[in-house]
Amino acid sequence: MGNEKINFAERLVSALKANGYKPEAAVLEREFNLRHFGKPMTLHGVRKWLIGESIPPYPKIITLAKWLKVAPEELTFGLKIKQQIQEKQASWDEGIGYQEREIFEAFLALSTPHRKTVREVIQALTKAQSFDAKR
């Protein structure tokens, strides 16, 4: 988790600079507390955000995101996660034809026990195919 905290701090500093603020604890504390309608942050608390020792809880991320005009997930996880999700979605959109979509819709219409059976059959076929490919 250490890397995530450091990465968050870097994104926070970048967002502050992009919006014309000095990335200093005193500035962050003052400006954040003017905008957040919850328990105010201390100087020590926001300093921990800036140096990568902690990541704020989600309600505080929302306040930061609105203030700094950046998507909450971008501030928290960076652009890479958003790009990975979009790429995954694009591969599904490109790789799935009309017939597969019909099958997925039919699958979703099944009862929970029937869906479980279908999943087990697909998993068994996948294992069998993998086994055959190794021979």
C-alpha positions in Angstrom: 0.0 0.0 0.0 3.0 2.3 0.4 3.3 2.9 -3.3 -0.4 3.8 -3.5 0.0 6.5 -0.8 3.1 8.0 -2.6 1.3 7.9 -5.9 -1.7 9.7 -4.3 0.6 12.3 -2.8 2.1 13.0 -6.3 -1.3 13.3 -7.9 -2.5 15.6 -5.1 0.6 17.8 -5.4 0.2 17.9 -9.2 -3.5 18.9 -8.9 -2.7 21.6 -6.4 -0.1 23.1 -8.8 -2.4 22.8 -11.8 -5.0 24.9 -9.9 -2.4 27.5 -8.8 -1.9 26.5 -5.2 1.4 25.9 -3.5 1.6 22.2 -2.4 2.2 23.1 1.2 0.4 21.7 4.3 -0.8 25.2 5.5 -2.3 26.0 2.1 -4.0 22.6 1.8 -5.3 22.7 5.3 -6.8 26.2 4.9 -8.3 25.6 1.5 -9.6 22.1 2.2 -11.3 23.2 5.5 -13.0 26.1 3.7 -14.7 23.5 1.4 -15.3 20.4 3.5 -18.5 20.1 5.5 -17.2 17.5 8.0 -14.6 17.3 10.7 -11.8 19.7 9.8 -8.4 18.5 8.9 -5.3 19.3 11.0 -2.1 20.6 9.6 -0.5 17.3 10.5 -3.3 15.3 8.8 -3.0 17.1 5.5 0.8 17.0 5.7 0.5 13.2 5.8 -1.5 13.3 2.5 1.2 15.5 0.9 4.2 13.3 1.9 2.5 10.0 1.1 1.9 8.7 4.6 -1.9 8.4 4.2 -4.8 8.6 1.8 -7.9 10.5 2.9 -11.2 8.6 3.3 -13.6 8.8 0.4 -15.7 11.8 1.6 -12.6 13.9 1.8 -11.4 12.6 -1.6 -14.7 14.0 -3.0 -14.1 17.4 -1.5 -10.6 17.4 -2.9 -11.8 16.3 -6.3 -14.5 19.0 -6.5 -12.1 21.7 -5.3 -9.2 20.7 -7.6 -11.5 19.9 -10.6 -10.3 16.3 -11.0 -12.3 13.0 -11.1 -12.1 11.3 -7.7 -10.9 8.0 -9.2 -8.2 9.9 -11.1 -7.0 11.5 -7.9 -7.2 8.2 -6.0 -6.0 5.7 -8.6 -4.6 7.9 -11.4 -5.3 7.8 -15.1 -3.9 4.3 -15.6 -6.8 2.6 -13.9 -9.3 4.5 -16.0 -7.4 3.6 -19.2 -7.3 -0.1 -18.2 -11.0 -0.1 -17.6 -11.7 1.5 -21.0 -9.4 -0.9 -22.8 -11.1 -3.9 -21.1 -14.5 -2.5 -22.1 -13.3 -1.9 -25.7 -12.0 -5.5 -26.0 -15.4 -6.8 -24.8 -17.2 -4.5 -27.2 -15.0 -5.5 -30.2 -14.8 -9.2 -29.3 -18.4 -10.0 -28.6 -20.8 -10.5 -31.5 -24.6 -10.5 -31.7 -24.8 -14.3 -30.9 -22.7 -14.0 -27.8 -24.7 -11.0 -26.6 -27.9 -13.1 -26.9 -26.3 -15.8 -24.9 -25.3 -13.4 -22.1 -28.8 -12.0 -22.0 -30.2 -15.5 -21.8 -27.7 -16.4 -19.1 -28.7 -13.3 -17.0 -32.4 -14.3 -17.3 -31.7 -17.7 -15.7 -32.3 -18.5 -12.0 -29.3 -18.4 -9.7 -29.0 -22.2 -9.5 -29.1 -22.5 -13.3 -26.5 -19.7 -13.7 -24.2 -21.6 -11.3 -24.6 -24.8 -13.4 -23.8 -22.9 -16.6 -20.7 -21.4 -14.9 -19.5 -24.8 -13.8 -20.0 -26.3 -17.3 -18.0 -23.4 -18.8 -15.2 -23.8 -16.3 -15.1 -27.6 -16.9 -14.9 -27.0 -20.7 -12.1 -24.4 -20.2 -10.1 -26.8 -18.1 -10.6 -29.6 -20.6 -9.5 -27.4 -23.5 -6.4 -26.2 -21.5 -5.5 -29.8 -20.7 -5.9 -30.9 -24.4 -3.8 -27.9 -25.6 -0.9 -29.0 -23.3 -0.7 -32.5 -24.8 
